[in-house]
Amino acid sequence: MSIYSERLARLKREIIIIRNRLKKKKFKTHQRIMIDFINGVTDVAKFELYGLIVVLRKGDAKKGFVHILEKHYCIGCQGELQTMEILNIMDIIKRGIRLENEGNTNSNLIVYFRNDTKHKLVLKPTRSEEYVVTMYSIS
């Protein structure tokens, strides 16, 4: 079994545990979009926020969801992410700041940073006015 498959299975198990703890509460819309993507109901997680269309695709080891799980969804790894942080990926834009030059080494990318959680969300513009996403923690 690949690292991606193992971590995806763990993520799905943890989402079930969280769902059971919520009892009568429901997941928020942006969390449901992520859950549908994680469970393969949709091919992409597509969010509209502040006039931006942000798309998370499966990607590969260098970008997208595969990258997030393989490199950052593990205990003690660099940029470690937890399940709820993955489900709340859009909170980095909502509650974070957009970095201009400092902390952004590639001027073609848009980088948001959420100081309280120390997460960065990296958006790469595409030709279709959408932004492809990856994220990580800097703590």
N, C-alpha and C positions, 0 to 999 in steps of 0.2 A: 504494500500500500504506500502511495506517495505521501510526502510531508503535507502537501496541500489537502489530500483526501482525509488524512488523519485529523488535521486541524479543522477542516470543514465539519467533519462528524462531531468533533468536540464542541464546536460553536453551535451546531444544531441541538445537541444535548443540553447545553447551557441555556439556550433560548427556551426550551421546554421547561426547564427548572424555573426560570424567571417568570414565564407565563403562569405556571402553577402558583407561584408566590403572589402574583398580582391579584389573584382571585377575581373580584368583580371589576377591577380596573382594566382598562383596555390599553393596548399599545397606541402611541401617537402615530399620526399619519406617516411621518418620515421614518419611524421605526418599522411600521408595517411594510413600507416600500423596501426597506432593507431585508426584512424577514422573507418577503416574497422572492427577492433576488437570491438570498442565501439558500432557500429551499428549492430553487429552480423553477418557480412559478413564472418568473419573468427572466428574460435574457440580460437585462440591464436594470440597474437601480437609477431611476431618472427623477431628479428633484428640480423644482422651479423655486428660486429664491432670489429676491431683490433684483429681478430682471435677468438673472443668470439661469441658464439651463445647465445643470450639473449632472454628468452621467458617470456612473461607476460601472465599468465593464469587468469581465473576468480577467482580461489582460494576461500577463505572464510573470515570470520571476522578477522582472525589472519594474513593472508598473501594474496598477490596477489591483483587483481583489486577490489574485493569486499572490502578488507581492506582499500585500497587507498580511495575509495569513501566514505565508512562508517565513517572512522576515520579522514580523512584529507581533504576531499572535502566539506568544510562547513565554513561559515564565523565565525571567531573567535575561531575555534577549534585548538587544539594542532597540530602543524605541517601542518597548513593550506596550501592547494594547490589551484591554479587557473586553469582554463581550459587550457590556453596555456602551463602552466607548465606540465600538464598531456600529452598534445600533443607532447611536446618536452622532453619527458622522457629520451631519449638517449643523450641529450645534457649534462647530468650530467657526463656521461662517457667521452664524447668528450672534454668537457671544464673543467672537475673537476680533482681531484687528488684521487688516490687510497690510502686509509688509511691502515696502517699496524696494529700497536698495539693500538695507541692512537685513541680513538673514535670508536673502534671496540671491543666489549665485547665478541664476539663469534668468535674464530679463524677459525671455519668452514665456515664462511661467508666472502664474498668479499664486501667491502664497499667503494663506491665512494662518494666524497663530493665536491660540487660546492660552493666555498666560496662566489662568488658574489650574488648568489640567496639563499644561506644557505639551500640547499637541499641535502639529502642523498639518495643514491640508494643502496639497499641491494641486493646482488646476492647470491643465495644458489646453490652450485654445485649439479648436479644430476649425476646419473650413465651414462647417455648418452652424456656426454660432453657438456651439455647445462646448462644454469644458469637461475633459476627462480628468478623473480624480485619482489620487493616491493619498495616503495619510500615514503619519507615524507620530510617536511620542519622542520628545527630546530629553525626557528625564531619565 
